[in-house]
Amino acid sequence: MSDQRLIELESKMAYQDDTILQLNDVLCKQQDQIDRLEELTQQLLARVRDLSDNSSGGPAGFSAADERPPHY
């Protein structure tokens, strides 16, 4: 194998290593974002459940499901 061919292969490998590191960074950031979004979703679901539970025990059995939309 010639020296030139070896240098080309080493260059390609260096670029591939750099690309893999960049992809890994992006993947880690995306996973962090997914984790934050899952946590936020759980918080929002808990809040909706709380609001739903609070509204069902209101005056005269009023619940948000019984409320008419504002355009009626």
PDB file of N, H, CA, C and O in Angstrom:
ATOM      1  N   MET A   1       0.852  -1.166   0.000  1.00  0.00           N
ATOM      2  CA  MET A   1       0.000   0.000   0.000  1.00  0.00           C
ATOM      3  C   MET A   1       0.901   1.233   0.000  1.00  0.00           C
ATOM      4  O   MET A   1       1.853   1.335   0.774  1.00  0.00           O
ATOM      5  N   SER A   2       0.574   2.149  -0.880  1.00  0.00           N
ATOM      6  H   SER A   2      -0.199   2.066  -1.508  1.00  0.00           H
ATOM      7  CA  SER A   2       1.408   3.342  -1.007  1.00  0.00           C
ATOM      8  C   SER A   2       1.143   4.319   0.141  1.00  0.00           C
ATOM      9  O   SER A   2       0.105   4.278   0.802  1.00  0.00           O
ATOM     10  N   ASP A   3       2.113   5.184   0.344  1.00  0.00           N
ATOM     11  H   ASP A   3       2.956   5.217  -0.193  1.00  0.00           H
ATOM     12  CA  ASP A   3       1.979   6.194   1.407  1.00  0.00           C
ATOM     13  C   ASP A   3       0.796   7.124   1.137  1.00  0.00           C
ATOM     14  O   ASP A   3       0.074   7.512   2.056  1.00  0.00           O
ATOM     15  N   GLN A   4       0.609   7.475  -0.139  1.00  0.00           N
ATOM     16  H   GLN A   4       1.195   7.160  -0.885  1.00  0.00           H
ATOM     17  CA  GLN A   4      -0.499   8.369  -0.490  1.00  0.00           C
ATOM     18  C   GLN A   4      -1.845   7.719  -0.151  1.00  0.00           C
ATOM     19  O   GLN A   4      -2.739   8.381   0.374  1.00  0.00           O
ATOM     20  N   ARG A   5      -1.985   6.450  -0.444  1.00  0.00           N
ATOM     21  H   ARG A   5      -1.258   5.911  -0.870  1.00  0.00           H
ATOM     22  CA  ARG A   5      -3.229   5.717  -0.160  1.00  0.00           C
ATOM     23  C   ARG A   5      -3.454   5.648   1.353  1.00  0.00           C
ATOM     24  O   ARG A   5      -4.582   5.806   1.818  1.00  0.00           O
ATOM     25  N   LEU A   6      -2.413   5.420   2.101  1.00  0.00           N
ATOM     26  H   LEU A   6      -1.496   5.292   1.723  1.00  0.00           H
ATOM     27  CA  LEU A   6      -2.517   5.361   3.555  1.00  0.00           C
ATOM     28  C   LEU A   6      -2.934   6.718   4.127  1.00  0.00           C
ATOM     29  O   LEU A   6      -3.754   6.776   5.043  1.00  0.00           O
ATOM     30  N   ILE A   7      -2.389   7.787   3.605  1.00  0.00           N
ATOM     31  H   ILE A   7      -1.723   7.741   2.861  1.00  0.00           H
ATOM     32  CA  ILE A   7      -2.747   9.136   4.051  1.00  0.00           C
ATOM     33  C   ILE A   7      -4.217   9.428   3.743  1.00  0.00           C
ATOM     34  O   ILE A   7      -4.916  10.014   4.570  1.00  0.00           O
ATOM     35  N   GLU A   8      -4.688   9.025   2.566  1.00  0.00           N
ATOM     36  H   GLU A   8      -4.121   8.549   1.895  1.00  0.00           H
ATOM     37  CA  GLU A   8      -6.093   9.225   2.197  1.00  0.00           C
ATOM     38  C   GLU A   8      -7.014   8.464   3.148  1.00  0.00           C
ATOM     39  O   GLU A   8      -8.032   8.999   3.587  1.00  0.00           O
ATOM     40  N   LEU A   9      -6.667   7.243   3.461  1.00  0.00           N
ATOM     41  H   LEU A   9      -5.840   6.808   3.104  1.00  0.00           H
ATOM     42  CA  LEU A   9      -7.490   6.440   4.377  1.00  0.00           C
ATOM     43  C   LEU A   9      -7.508   7.056   5.776  1.00  0.00           C
ATOM     44  O   LEU A   9      -8.553   7.092   6.427  1.00  0.00           O
ATOM     45  N   GLU A  10      -6.366   7.535   6.233  1.00  0.00           N
ATOM     46  H   GLU A  10      -5.517   7.506   5.704  1.00  0.00           H
ATOM     47  CA  GLU A  10      -6.314   8.166   7.548  1.00  0.00           C
ATOM     48  C   GLU A  10      -7.138   9.457   7.572  1.00  0.00           C
ATOM     49  O   GLU A  10      -7.786   9.762   8.573  1.00  0.00           O
ATOM     50  N   SER A  11      -7.111  10.204   6.483  1.00  0.00           N
ATOM     51  H   SER A  11      -6.584   9.956   5.670  1.00  0.00           H
ATOM     52  CA  SER A  11      -7.904  11.427   6.394  1.00  0.00           C
ATOM     53  C   SER A  11      -9.395  11.105   6.440  1.00  0.00           C
ATOM     54  O   SER A  11     -10.156  11.758   7.154  1.00  0.00           O
ATOM     55  N   LYS A  12      -9.804  10.104   5.680  1.00  0.00           N
ATOM     56  H   LYS A  12      -9.186   9.573   5.100  1.00  0.00           H
ATOM     57  CA  LYS A  12     -11.205   9.708   5.685  1.00  0.00           C
ATOM     58  C   LYS A  12     -11.640   9.253   7.076  1.00  0.00           C
ATOM     59  O   LYS A  12     -12.735   9.580   7.535  1.00  0.00           O
ATOM     60  N   MET A  13     -10.786   8.511   7.723  1.00  0.00           N
ATOM     61  H   MET A  13      -9.896   8.246   7.349  1.00  0.00           H
ATOM     62  CA  MET A  13     -11.115   8.030   9.060  1.00  0.00           C
ATOM     63  C   MET A  13     -11.231   9.194  10.042  1.00  0.00           C
ATOM     64  O   MET A  13     -12.105   9.183  10.909  1.00  0.00           O
ATOM     65  N   ALA A  14     -10.380  10.175   9.919  1.00  0.00           N
ATOM     66  H   ALA A  14      -9.670  10.184   9.214  1.00  0.00           H
ATOM     67  CA  ALA A  14     -10.447  11.347  10.800  1.00  0.00           C
ATOM     68  C   ALA A  14     -11.752  12.113  10.580  1.00  0.00           C
ATOM     69  O   ALA A  14     -12.382  12.545  11.545  1.00  0.00           O
ATOM     70  N   TYR A  15     -12.165  12.287   9.316  1.00  0.00           N
ATOM     71  H   TYR A  15     -11.653  11.936   8.532  1.00  0.00           H
ATOM     72  CA  TYR A  15     -13.431  12.956   9.025  1.00  0.00           C
ATOM     73  C   TYR A  15     -14.614  12.143   9.568  1.00  0.00           C
ATOM     74  O   TYR A  15     -15.569  12.705  10.106  1.00  0.00           O
ATOM     75  N   GLN A  16     -14.539  10.826   9.422  1.00  0.00           N
ATOM     76  H   GLN A  16     -13.763  10.369   8.985  1.00  0.00           H
ATOM     77  CA  GLN A  16     -15.618   9.986   9.938  1.00  0.00           C
ATOM     78  C   GLN A  16     -15.698  10.067  11.460  1.00  0.00           C
ATOM     79  O   GLN A  16     -16.793  10.117  12.021  1.00  0.00           O
ATOM     80  N   ASP A  17     -14.562  10.079  12.122  1.00  0.00           N
ATOM     81  H   ASP A  17     -13.672  10.039  11.667  1.00  0.00           H
ATOM     82  CA  ASP A  17     -14.555  10.213  13.584  1.00  0.00           C
ATOM     83  C   ASP A  17     -15.181  11.536  14.003  1.00  0.00           C
ATOM     84  O   ASP A  17     -15.962  11.583  14.953  1.00  0.00           O
ATOM     85  N   ASP A  18     -14.842  12.606  13.299  1.00  0.00           N
ATOM     86  H   ASP A  18     -14.208  12.568  12.527  1.00  0.00           H
ATOM     87  CA  ASP A  18     -15.407  13.914  13.610  1.00  0.00           C
ATOM     88  C   ASP A  18     -16.921  13.909  13.385  1.00  0.00           C
ATOM     89  O   ASP A  18     -17.668  14.452  14.199  1.00  0.00           O
ATOM     90  N   THR A  19     -17.370  13.309  12.299  1.00  0.00           N
ATOM     91  H   THR A  19     -16.763  12.869  11.638  1.00  0.00           H
ATOM     92  CA  THR A  19     -18.797  13.236  12.002  1.00  0.00           C
ATOM     93  C   THR A  19     -19.531  12.437  13.070  1.00  0.00           C
ATOM     94  O   THR A  19     -20.620  12.825  13.494  1.00  0.00           O
ATOM     95  N   ILE A  20     -18.956  11.346  13.501  1.00  0.00           N
ATOM     96  H   ILE A  20     -18.071  11.032  13.156  1.00  0.00           H
ATOM     97  CA  ILE A  20     -19.571  10.517  14.540  1.00  0.00           C
ATOM     98  C   ILE A  20     -19.690  11.310  15.839  1.00  0.00           C
ATOM     99  O   ILE A  20     -20.716  11.232  16.514  1.00  0.00           O
ATOM    100  N   LEU A  21     -18.673  12.061  16.195  1.00  0.00           N
ATOM    101  H   LEU A  21     -17.839  12.125  15.647  1.00  0.00           H
ATOM    102  CA  LEU A  21     -18.730  12.883  17.408  1.00  0.00           C
ATOM    103  C   LEU A  21     -19.817  13.961  17.306  1.00  0.00           C
ATOM    104  O   LEU A  21     -20.539  14.214  18.271  1.00  0.00           O
ATOM    105  N   GLN A  22     -19.927  14.582  16.147  1.00  0.00           N
ATOM    106  H   GLN A  22     -19.342  14.377  15.363  1.00  0.00           H
ATOM    107  CA  GLN A  22     -20.967  15.596  15.951  1.00  0.00           C
ATOM    108  C   GLN A  22     -22.361  14.976  16.045  1.00  0.00           C
ATOM    109  O   GLN A  22     -23.258  15.541  16.670  1.00  0.00           O
ATOM    110  N   LEU A  23     -22.535  13.817  15.423  1.00  0.00           N
ATOM    111  H   LEU A  23     -21.807  13.358  14.914  1.00  0.00           H
ATOM    112  CA  LEU A  23     -23.822  13.134  15.484  1.00  0.00           C
ATOM    113  C   LEU A  23     -24.152  12.720  16.913  1.00  0.00           C
ATOM    114  O   LEU A  23     -25.307  12.797  17.333  1.00  0.00           O
ATOM    115  N   ASN A  24     -23.155  12.287  17.649  1.00  0.00           N
ATOM    116  H   ASN A  24     -22.217  12.224  17.307  1.00  0.00           H
ATOM    117  CA  ASN A  24     -23.365  11.903  19.037  1.00  0.00           C
ATOM    118  C   ASN A  24     -23.816  13.104  19.873  1.00  0.00           C
ATOM    119  O   ASN A  24     -24.702  12.977  20.717  1.00  0.00           O
ATOM    120  N   ASP A  25     -23.208  14.263  19.637  1.00  0.00           N
ATOM    121  H   ASP A  25     -22.488  14.366  18.951  1.00  0.00           H
ATOM    122  CA  ASP A  25     -23.604  15.479  20.355  1.00  0.00           C
ATOM    123  C   ASP A  25     -25.060  15.838  20.061  1.00  0.00           C
ATOM    124  O   ASP A  25     -25.821  16.175  20.968  1.00  0.00           O
ATOM    125  N   VAL A  26     -25.432  15.763  18.800  1.00  0.00           N
ATOM    126  H   VAL A  26     -24.814  15.489  18.063  1.00  0.00           H
ATOM    127  CA  VAL A  26     -26.813  16.076  18.421  1.00  0.00           C
ATOM    128  C   VAL A  26     -27.773  15.076  19.057  1.00  0.00           C
ATOM    129  O   VAL A  26     -28.830  15.459  19.557  1.00  0.00           O
ATOM    130  N   LEU A  27     -27.413  13.820  19.040  1.00  0.00           N
ATOM    131  H   LEU A  27     -26.554  13.508  18.634  1.00  0.00           H
ATOM    132  CA  LEU A  27     -28.255  12.786  19.621  1.00  0.00           C
ATOM    133  C   LEU A  27     -28.432  12.986  21.119  1.00  0.00           C
ATOM    134  O   LEU A  27     -29.534  12.814  21.641  1.00  0.00           O
ATOM    135  N   CYS A  28     -27.376  13.342  21.804  1.00  0.00           N
ATOM    136  H   CYS A  28     -26.481  13.481  21.380  1.00  0.00           H
ATOM    137  CA  CYS A  28     -27.470  13.601  23.250  1.00  0.00           C
ATOM    138  C   CYS A  28     -28.367  14.795  23.542  1.00  0.00           C
ATOM    139  O   CYS A  28     -29.163  14.754  24.480  1.00  0.00           O
ATOM    140  N   LYS A  29     -28.251  15.855  22.754  1.00  0.00           N
ATOM    141  H   LYS A  29     -27.604  15.888  21.992  1.00  0.00           H
ATOM    142  CA  LYS A  29     -29.103  17.027  22.934  1.00  0.00           C
ATOM    143  C   LYS A  29     -30.565  16.674  22.683  1.00  0.00           C
ATOM    144  O   LYS A  29     -31.450  17.125  23.410  1.00  0.00           O
ATOM    145  N   GLN A  30     -30.816  15.872  21.657  1.00  0.00           N
ATOM    146  H   GLN A  30     -30.097  15.506  21.066  1.00  0.00           H
ATOM    147  CA  GLN A  30     -32.185  15.468  21.368  1.00  0.00           C
ATOM    148  C   GLN A  30     -32.757  14.613  22.491  1.00  0.00           C
ATOM    149  O   GLN A  30     -33.927  14.762  22.843  1.00  0.00           O
ATOM    150  N   GLN A  31     -31.963  13.735  23.048  1.00  0.00           N
ATOM    151  H   GLN A  31     -31.012  13.614  22.762  1.00  0.00           H
ATOM    152  CA  GLN A  31     -32.443  12.901  24.149  1.00  0.00           C
ATOM    153  C   GLN A  31     -32.758  13.746  25.370  1.00  0.00           C
ATOM    154  O   GLN A  31     -33.749  13.500  26.058  1.00  0.00           O
ATOM    155  N   ASP A  32     -31.920  14.743  25.646  1.00  0.00           N
ATOM    156  H   ASP A  32     -31.115  14.942  25.088  1.00  0.00           H
ATOM    157  CA  ASP A  32     -32.202  15.659  26.757  1.00  0.00           C
ATOM    158  C   ASP A  32     -33.521  16.393  26.525  1.00  0.00           C
ATOM    159  O   ASP A  32     -34.320  16.559  27.446  1.00  0.00           O
ATOM    160  N   GLN A  33     -33.737  16.827  25.292  1.00  0.00           N
ATOM    161  H   GLN A  33     -33.088  16.693  24.544  1.00  0.00           H
ATOM    162  CA  GLN A  33     -34.975  17.527  24.969  1.00  0.00           C
ATOM    163  C   GLN A  33     -36.173  16.591  25.108  1.00  0.00           C
ATOM    164  O   GLN A  33     -37.212  17.003  25.623  1.00  0.00           O
ATOM    165  N   ILE A  34     -36.054  15.370  24.672  1.00  0.00           N
ATOM    166  H   ILE A  34     -35.210  15.035  24.253  1.00  0.00           H
ATOM    167  CA  ILE A  34     -37.135  14.389  24.817  1.00  0.00           C
ATOM    168  C   ILE A  34     -37.444  14.164  26.290  1.00  0.00           C
ATOM    169  O   ILE A  34     -38.610  14.108  26.682  1.00  0.00           O
ATOM    170  N   ASP A  35     -36.412  14.035  27.098  1.00  0.00           N
ATOM    171  H   ASP A  35     -35.466  14.081  26.779  1.00  0.00           H
ATOM    172  CA  ASP A  35     -36.617  13.830  28.540  1.00  0.00           C
ATOM    173  C   ASP A  35     -37.363  15.015  29.159  1.00  0.00           C
ATOM    174  O   ASP A  35     -38.279  14.826  29.958  1.00  0.00           O
ATOM    175  N   ARG A  36     -36.969  16.233  28.789  1.00  0.00           N
ATOM    176  H   ARG A  36     -36.224  16.387  28.139  1.00  0.00           H
ATOM    177  CA  ARG A  36     -37.649  17.422  29.313  1.00  0.00           C
ATOM    178  C   ARG A  36     -39.102  17.470  28.855  1.00  0.00           C
ATOM    179  O   ARG A  36     -39.991  17.811  29.636  1.00  0.00           O
ATOM    180  N   LEU A  37     -39.345  17.133  27.597  1.00  0.00           N
ATOM    181  H   LEU A  37     -38.623  16.856  26.963  1.00  0.00           H
ATOM    182  CA  LEU A  37     -40.705  17.150  27.077  1.00  0.00           C
ATOM    183  C   LEU A  37     -41.580  16.089  27.744  1.00  0.00           C
ATOM    184  O   LEU A  37     -42.759  16.331  28.005  1.00  0.00           O
ATOM    185  N   GLU A  38     -41.009  14.917  28.021  1.00  0.00           N
ATOM    186  H   GLU A  38     -40.051  14.720  27.809  1.00  0.00           H
ATOM    187  CA  GLU A  38     -41.764  13.879  28.720  1.00  0.00           C
ATOM    188  C   GLU A  38     -42.132  14.335  30.131  1.00  0.00           C
ATOM    189  O   GLU A  38     -43.246  14.099  30.598  1.00  0.00           O
ATOM    190  N   GLU A  39     -41.194  14.983  30.799  1.00  0.00           N
ATOM    191  H   GLU A  39     -40.288  15.174  30.419  1.00  0.00           H
ATOM    192  CA  GLU A  39     -41.470  15.483  32.145  1.00  0.00           C
ATOM    193  C   GLU A  39     -42.556  16.560  32.111  1.00  0.00           C
ATOM    194  O   GLU A  39     -43.452  16.572  32.956  1.00  0.00           O
ATOM    195  N   LEU A  40     -42.472  17.454  31.141  1.00  0.00           N
ATOM    196  H   LEU A  40     -41.744  17.445  30.455  1.00  0.00           H
ATOM    197  CA  LEU A  40     -43.478  18.500  31.000  1.00  0.00           C
ATOM    198  C   LEU A  40     -44.849  17.894  30.689  1.00  0.00           C
ATOM    199  O   LEU A  40     -45.865  18.345  31.219  1.00  0.00           O
ATOM    200  N   THR A  41     -44.875  16.887  29.842  1.00  0.00           N
ATOM    201  H   THR A  41     -44.050  16.521  29.412  1.00  0.00           H
ATOM    202  CA  THR A  41     -46.129  16.217  29.514  1.00  0.00           C
ATOM    203  C   THR A  41     -46.759  15.601  30.749  1.00  0.00           C
ATOM    204  O   THR A  41     -47.969  15.705  30.947  1.00  0.00           O
ATOM    205  N   GLN A  42     -45.954  14.965  31.576  1.00  0.00           N
ATOM    206  H   GLN A  42     -44.970  14.881  31.415  1.00  0.00           H
ATOM    207  CA  GLN A  42     -46.468  14.369  32.808  1.00  0.00           C
ATOM    208  C   GLN A  42     -47.018  15.443  33.741  1.00  0.00           C
ATOM    209  O   GLN A  42     -48.059  15.247  34.369  1.00  0.00           O
ATOM    210  N   GLN A  43     -46.328  16.571  33.836  1.00  0.00           N
ATOM    211  H   GLN A  43     -45.483  16.731  33.326  1.00  0.00           H
ATOM    212  CA  GLN A  43     -46.803  17.666  34.679  1.00  0.00           C
ATOM    213  C   GLN A  43     -48.126  18.218  34.160  1.00  0.00           C
ATOM    214  O   GLN A  43     -49.038  18.500  34.937  1.00  0.00           O
ATOM    215  N   LEU A  44     -48.224  18.369  32.842  1.00  0.00           N
ATOM    216  H   LEU A  44     -47.483  18.139  32.210  1.00  0.00           H
ATOM    217  CA  LEU A  44     -49.450  18.893  32.259  1.00  0.00           C
ATOM    218  C   LEU A  44     -50.612  17.909  32.441  1.00  0.00           C
ATOM    219  O   LEU A  44     -51.736  18.325  32.721  1.00  0.00           O
ATOM    220  N   LEU A  45     -50.347  16.622  32.283  1.00  0.00           N
ATOM    221  H   LEU A  45     -49.434  16.284  32.055  1.00  0.00           H
ATOM    222  CA  LEU A  45     -51.394  15.624  32.506  1.00  0.00           C
ATOM    223  C   LEU A  45     -51.886  15.656  33.943  1.00  0.00           C
ATOM    224  O   LEU A  45     -53.088  15.560  34.194  1.00  0.00           O
ATOM    225  N   ALA A  46     -50.969  15.789  34.882  1.00  0.00           N
ATOM    226  H   ALA A  46     -49.993  15.866  34.678  1.00  0.00           H
ATOM    227  CA  ALA A  46     -51.356  15.860  36.285  1.00  0.00           C
ATOM    228  C   ALA A  46     -52.195  17.110  36.545  1.00  0.00           C
ATOM    229  O   ALA A  46     -53.167  17.067  37.299  1.00  0.00           O
ATOM    230  N   ARG A  47     -51.820  18.203  35.926  1.00  0.00           N
ATOM    231  H   ARG A  47     -51.031  18.238  35.313  1.00  0.00           H
ATOM    232  CA  ARG A  47     -52.574  19.451  36.109  1.00  0.00           C
ATOM    233  C   ARG A  47     -53.976  19.337  35.518  1.00  0.00           C
ATOM    234  O   ARG A  47     -54.946  19.796  36.122  1.00  0.00           O
ATOM    235  N   VAL A  48     -54.085  18.730  34.345  1.00  0.00           N
ATOM    236  H   VAL A  48     -53.297  18.358  33.854  1.00  0.00           H
ATOM    237  CA  VAL A  48     -55.394  18.542  33.719  1.00  0.00           C
ATOM    238  C   VAL A  48     -56.267  17.639  34.589  1.00  0.00           C
ATOM    239  O   VAL A  48     -57.457  17.900  34.766  1.00  0.00           O
ATOM    240  N   ARG A  49     -55.674  16.585  35.125  1.00  0.00           N
ATOM    241  H   ARG A  49     -54.707  16.373  34.982  1.00  0.00           H
ATOM    242  CA  ARG A  49     -56.438  15.698  36.007  1.00  0.00           C
ATOM    243  C   ARG A  49     -56.909  16.449  37.250  1.00  0.00           C
ATOM    244  O   ARG A  49     -58.050  16.284  37.681  1.00  0.00           O
ATOM    245  N   ASP A  50     -56.045  17.262  37.817  1.00  0.00           N
ATOM    246  H   ASP A  50     -55.118  17.396  37.466  1.00  0.00           H
ATOM    247  CA  ASP A  50     -56.431  18.052  38.991  1.00  0.00           C
ATOM    248  C   ASP A  50     -57.577  19.001  38.656  1.00  0.00           C
ATOM    249  O   ASP A  50     -58.541  19.114  39.413  1.00  0.00           O
ATOM    250  N   LEU A  51     -57.464  19.681  37.520  1.00  0.00           N
ATOM    251  H   LEU A  51     -56.681  19.590  36.906  1.00  0.00           H
ATOM    252  CA  LEU A  51     -58.521  20.604  37.118  1.00  0.00           C
ATOM    253  C   LEU A  51     -59.822  19.862  36.852  1.00  0.00           C
ATOM    254  O   LEU A  51     -60.902  20.343  37.196  1.00  0.00           O
ATOM    255  N   SER A  52     -59.714  18.702  36.247  1.00  0.00           N
ATOM    256  H   SER A  52     -58.837  18.311  35.968  1.00  0.00           H
ATOM    257  CA  SER A  52     -60.905  17.898  35.975  1.00  0.00           C
ATOM    258  C   SER A  52     -61.546  17.425  37.271  1.00  0.00           C
ATOM    259  O   SER A  52     -62.769  17.462  37.403  1.00  0.00           O
ATOM    260  N   ASP A  53     -60.744  16.984  38.222  1.00  0.00           N
ATOM    261  H   ASP A  53     -59.750  16.954  38.115  1.00  0.00           H
ATOM    262  CA  ASP A  53     -61.270  16.540  39.511  1.00  0.00           C
ATOM    263  C   ASP A  53     -61.913  17.693  40.263  1.00  0.00           C
ATOM    264  O   ASP A  53     -62.960  17.513  40.884  1.00  0.00           O
ATOM    265  N   ASN A  54     -61.311  18.868  40.221  1.00  0.00           N
ATOM    266  H   ASN A  54     -60.460  19.015  39.717  1.00  0.00           H
ATOM    267  CA  ASN A  54     -61.845  20.034  40.924  1.00  0.00           C
ATOM    268  C   ASN A  54     -63.145  20.520  40.303  1.00  0.00           C
ATOM    269  O   ASN A  54     -64.045  20.954  41.022  1.00  0.00           O
ATOM    270  N   SER A  55     -63.259  20.456  38.990  1.00  0.00           N
ATOM    271  H   SER A  55     -62.528  20.104  38.406  1.00  0.00           H
ATOM    272  CA  SER A  55     -64.454  20.969  38.336  1.00  0.00           C
ATOM    273  C   SER A  55     -65.638  20.020  38.494  1.00  0.00           C
ATOM    274  O   SER A  55     -66.784  20.469  38.455  1.00  0.00           O
ATOM    275  N   SER A  56     -65.398  18.731  38.671  1.00  0.00           N
ATOM    276  H   SER A  56     -64.467  18.367  38.703  1.00  0.00           H
ATOM    277  CA  SER A  56     -66.508  17.784  38.805  1.00  0.00           C
ATOM    278  C   SER A  56     -67.175  17.906  40.163  1.00  0.00           C
ATOM    279  O   SER A  56     -68.331  17.511  40.312  1.00  0.00           O
ATOM    280  N   GLY A  57     -66.488  18.434  41.143  1.00  0.00           N
ATOM    281  H   GLY A  57     -65.549  18.755  41.022  1.00  0.00           H
ATOM    282  CA  GLY A  57     -67.064  18.599  42.467  1.00  0.00           C
ATOM    283  C   GLY A  57     -67.609  19.995  42.697  1.00  0.00           C
ATOM    284  O   GLY A  57     -67.860  20.373  43.841  1.00  0.00           O
ATOM    285  N   GLY A  58     -67.797  20.761  41.652  1.00  0.00           N
ATOM    286  H   GLY A  58     -67.593  20.454  40.723  1.00  0.00           H
ATOM    287  CA  GLY A  58     -68.253  22.133  41.772  1.00  0.00           C
ATOM    288  C   GLY A  58     -69.743  22.233  42.058  1.00  0.00           C
ATOM    289  O   GLY A  58     -70.390  21.229  42.359  1.00  0.00           O
ATOM    290  N   PRO A  59     -70.286  23.438  41.967  1.00  0.00           N
ATOM    291  CA  PRO A  59     -71.693  23.650  42.282  1.00  0.00           C
ATOM    292  C   PRO A  59     -72.615  22.907  41.317  1.00  0.00           C
ATOM    293  O   PRO A  59     -72.430  22.950  40.101  1.00  0.00           O
ATOM    294  N   ALA A  60     -73.609  22.227  41.885  1.00  0.00           N
ATOM    295  H   ALA A  60     -73.759  22.193  42.873  1.00  0.00           H
ATOM    296  CA  ALA A  60     -74.648  21.507  41.130  1.00  0.00           C
ATOM    297  C   ALA A  60     -74.046  20.498  40.162  1.00  0.00           C
ATOM    298  O   ALA A  60     -74.600  20.278  39.084  1.00  0.00           O
ATOM    299  N   GLY A  61     -72.956  19.900  40.512  1.00  0.00           N
ATOM    300  H   GLY A  61     -72.507  20.079  41.388  1.00  0.00           H
ATOM    301  CA  GLY A  61     -72.352  18.863  39.670  1.00  0.00           C
ATOM    302  C   GLY A  61     -71.801  19.383  38.363  1.00  0.00           C
ATOM    303  O   GLY A  61     -71.688  18.628  37.398  1.00  0.00           O
ATOM    304  N   PHE A  62     -71.459  20.643  38.310  1.00  0.00           N
ATOM    305  H   PHE A  62     -71.551  21.257  39.094  1.00  0.00           H
ATOM    306  CA  PHE A  62     -70.923  21.255  37.093  1.00  0.00           C
ATOM    307  C   PHE A  62     -69.569  20.657  36.755  1.00  0.00           C
ATOM    308  O   PHE A  62     -68.721  20.498  37.633  1.00  0.00           O
ATOM    309  N   SER A  63     -69.361  20.324  35.486  1.00  0.00           N
ATOM    310  H   SER A  63     -70.050  20.453  34.773  1.00  0.00           H
ATOM    311  CA  SER A  63     -68.046  19.865  35.046  1.00  0.00           C
ATOM    312  C   SER A  63     -67.689  20.557  33.743  1.00  0.00           C
ATOM    313  O   SER A  63     -68.563  21.050  33.029  1.00  0.00           O
ATOM    314  N   ALA A  64     -66.438  20.590  33.449  1.00  0.00           N
ATOM    315  H   ALA A  64     -65.728  20.190  34.029  1.00  0.00           H
ATOM    316  CA  ALA A  64     -65.968  21.243  32.227  1.00  0.00           C
ATOM    317  C   ALA A  64     -66.513  20.550  30.989  1.00  0.00           C
ATOM    318  O   ALA A  64     -66.677  21.192  29.952  1.00  0.00           O
ATOM    319  N   ALA A  65     -66.799  19.247  31.073  1.00  0.00           N
ATOM    320  H   ALA A  65     -66.665  18.726  31.916  1.00  0.00           H
ATOM    321  CA  ALA A  65     -67.339  18.509  29.934  1.00  0.00           C
ATOM    322  C   ALA A  65     -68.761  18.965  29.610  1.00  0.00           C
ATOM    323  O   ALA A  65     -69.191  18.857  28.461  1.00  0.00           O
ATOM    324  N   ASP A  66     -69.499  19.474  30.602  1.00  0.00           N
ATOM    325  H   ASP A  66     -69.150  19.562  31.535  1.00  0.00           H
ATOM    326  CA  ASP A  66     -70.867  19.930  30.391  1.00  0.00           C
ATOM    327  C   ASP A  66     -70.944  21.353  29.860  1.00  0.00           C
ATOM    328  O   ASP A  66     -72.003  21.776  29.397  1.00  0.00           O
ATOM    329  N   GLU A  67     -69.874  22.084  29.915  1.00  0.00           N
ATOM    330  H   GLU A  67     -69.014  21.741  30.291  1.00  0.00           H
ATOM    331  CA  GLU A  67     -69.876  23.478  29.495  1.00  0.00           C
ATOM    332  C   GLU A  67     -70.027  23.588  27.989  1.00  0.00           C
ATOM    333  O   GLU A  67     -69.378  22.859  27.238  1.00  0.00           O
ATOM    334  N   ARG A  68     -70.874  24.489  27.552  1.00  0.00           N
ATOM    335  H   ARG A  68     -71.401  25.082  28.162  1.00  0.00           H
ATOM    336  CA  ARG A  68     -71.062  24.715  26.127  1.00  0.00           C
ATOM    337  C   ARG A  68     -69.935  25.603  25.591  1.00  0.00           C
ATOM    338  O   ARG A  68     -69.437  26.470  26.309  1.00  0.00           O
ATOM    339  N   PRO A  69     -69.538  25.397  24.356  1.00  0.00           N
ATOM    340  CA  PRO A  69     -68.538  26.274  23.762  1.00  0.00           C
ATOM    341  C   PRO A  69     -69.056  27.701  23.701  1.00  0.00           C
ATOM    342  O   PRO A  69     -70.270  27.902  23.672  1.00  0.00           O
ATOM    343  N   PRO A  70     -68.182  28.697  23.680  1.00  0.00           N
ATOM    344  CA  PRO A  70     -68.600  30.099  23.739  1.00  0.00           C
ATOM    345  C   PRO A  70     -69.419  30.563  22.540  1.00  0.00           C
ATOM    346  O   PRO A  70     -70.086  31.593  22.638  1.00  0.00           O
ATOM    347  N   HIS A  71     -69.401  29.865  21.435  1.00  0.00           N
ATOM    348  H   HIS A  71     -68.860  29.028  21.355  1.00  0.00           H
ATOM    349  CA  HIS A  71     -70.129  30.334  20.262  1.00  0.00           C
ATOM    350  C   HIS A  71     -71.604  29.955  20.294  1.00  0.00           C
ATOM    351  O   HIS A  71     -72.334  30.331  19.378  1.00  0.00           O
ATOM    352  N   TYR A  72     -72.084  29.219  21.317  1.00  0.00           N
ATOM    353  H   TYR A  72     -71.491  28.913  22.062  1.00  0.00           H
ATOM    354  CA  TYR A  72     -73.503  28.870  21.423  1.00  0.00           C
ATOM    355  C   TYR A  72     -74.263  29.913  22.157  1.00  0.00           C
ATOM    356  O   TYR A  72     -75.473  29.781  22.339  1.00  0.00           O
TER     357      TYR A  72
END
